[in-house]
């Protein structure tokens, strides 16, 4: 008797939730999301994506995916908007309770949720404990309760001094079933916070896989320099200190740009966040003849960098995108992650720190890099290829999009996943 093969069962759709500071105007964060969405197009099996983010309307309009607001106080809907009229303490409590309930409902309807980069665990980015850290802790607790895998994918981590913020972030980390720090700096920060982390756990920044990256064309006549600026506040909230920091940064970059112009360089300014526009416009006003064109996406930033020779940048993802394009780059950064990024590309000697850097120091490093720009470009290109290869390999091991989460063979995985393995055994 001939047996007909049984019809194959339909593959169920995996419901995946992505968490991050998307849609807020930060070009690097959106580049991370775009890179992940590009990777997911190659995933085996059907998946349904939605997002918990800082500007759901922008994300839904741009990427055509459902999105939910992370923070009640940021929600523009009329009912939640009334929270702003309550006294500060009362509205924080009300918003916190609302965020906890919303996070629990959101996590529960997914098969897995993932925090994807975007500085959610970095205190170099201004945040209040009762906003991002509280929501991440609520997500961690909900993931434990509802047994939904929580993944931290290529997340940057910085040391946390505030005890409340530290406790909330650690709640999320300890609830995760996969923890992949972005770099060695983040590994060290986790270790300092009491979570021993091996460099083998690193998954490089997803922006390296941005679909908009392209090769560059070098000039042989008048050198073209791109200067990526930032509205740098160093986490300050006091208006007087903020203005002092902004003026110091603006003056430093303006004097450097003016020096380049006198030397015959063509200088173009660019930004990595919509909040940087005022600083770029002010520098362009102080140094006549400086080119500036606002960008609103990674694609536009890459287009601006496609025909430059050397880059000087402050925002982390502006530095990263330039390096990923093989461009000789000077980093004028605000955290250890910048130094780590530059060292990983073989150009650590060209990493400078805010606020200490002076126009003279910046010029000295720039001209030293310019003198060896072809050799530096080769080192950067080789490092970028290796980083991309590792990123592709690590993402291939992460089968959350097609089935159960694989346990990573890393120190973080062994430390954090032991309880989860016992629960699911």
C-alpha positions, 0 to 999 in steps of 0.5 A, a space after each residue: 500500500 502506498 502511503 501519501 506523505 502527511 501534509 506539513 504543519 504550518 509554521 506559526 508566526 513568531 511575535 517579536 517585540 523590539 525595544 529601543 529609543 527609536 524615532 526620537 531623531 537620533 540617526 544612529 539609533 534608527 540606523 540600528 533598527 534599520 540594520 536589524 530589520 534588514 537582517 530579519 528579512 533573511 530569517 527563517 519562518 514568519 515573524 510579526 514585529 512591533 516596537 516599544 519606543 520613544 516615538 511610536 508615531 514616527 516609527 510606524 510612519 517610517 517603517 510601517 510597523 505597529 509601535 507603542 510608547 515607552 513612557 506615559 509622560 511622553 504620550 501625546 494622547 489626551 488622557 495621559 497628557 493630563 498627567 503633566 498637569 499633576 504635581 511632579 511627585 504625583 505624576 511620576 507615581 501615576 506615570 510609573 504605574 501606567 508604564 508598569 501595566 503597559 510594559 506587562 501587557 506588551 511583553 505578555 503578547 510576544 514570543 520574545 522581546 529584545 532591547 536593541 542598542 540605542 543607549 538604554 543602559 548608558 548613563 552618558 545619555 541623560 535619563 531619569 531613573 523613573 523613565 527608561 530604567 524603570 520601564 526596562 526593570 518592568 519589562 524584565 519582571 514581566 518577562 520573568 513572570 510570563 516566561 517570555 525570553 528577553 534579549 539584550 542585543 549589542 547593548 552599550 553599558 556604562 558605569 552607573 553611580 546612582 543607586 536607584 538607576 543601577 538597581 533598576 538596570 540590573 533588574 532588567 539585565 538579570 532577567 534577560 535570557 541573552 545578554 550581548 554587550 556591544 564592546 569591551 567597555 560595556 563588558 567592563 561596566 557589567 563586571 563592575 556592576 557585579 555581573 562578570 562578563 567575558 569579551 567573548 559575549 560581545 556582539 558588535 553594534 548592529 549599525 555595521 550592517 546598515 543597508 545604506 553604507 557605501 564605498 567612498 571616493 577620495 579627492 586628490 586636489 582640495 581635501 574635503 573634511 566632514 565635521 560631525 557636531 553634537 549638542 553636548 551637555 554631559 548629562 547636565 540639567 542646570 541651564 547655566 552649566 549646559 550653556 557653558 558646556 555648549 559654548 565651550 564645545 562650539 568655540 573649540 570646533 569653530 576654531 578648529 574649522 576656521 584653522 582648516 579653512 585657512 589651510 585650504 580644506 573644504 569643510 562640511 558640517 553634519 549632525 547625528 541627531 535633530 537636536 544638534 542643528 542649533 550647534 551646527 548652525 552656530 558654527 556655520 555662522 561663526 565660520 563663513 564659507 562652512 557648508 552645512 546640510 541637515 540630515 534626518 537619516 543614516 542614508 543622508 549622513 552616508 551620502 554626505 560622507 561618500 565624497 569626503 577624505 577625513 572625518 572628525 565626529 563626536 556622536 558615537 554613531 557618527 564615528 561608527 558610520 565613518 569607520 564602517 565606510 573606511 574613512 580616516 576618523 578623529 573621534 572627539 567623544 564623551 565616553 569610554 565607548 568612543 576610545 574602545 571603538 577607535 582602538 577596535 579599528 586600529 586608530 586609538 591614538 586619534 581618540 580625544 575626550 570632551 571637555 578637555 580637548 583644545 582646538 590645538 590638540 584636535 588640529 595636531 591629531 587631525 593633521 597627523 591622521 591626514 598625513 597617514 590617511 591611506 594607511 589608516 584607511 586600510 587598517 580601518 577597512 580590515 577591522 571593519 570587515 572582521 567586525 562585520 563577520 563577527 556580527 553576522 556570525 553572532 546573529 546567526 547563532 541567535 535563533 530567537 526569530 525562528 525558535 527557542 532562544 539558544 543559550 550563548 556559550 559566554 560568561 554572561 550566558 552562563 551566569 544569567 541563564 542558569 535559572 532560566 534553563 532550570 525553569 524550562 527543563 
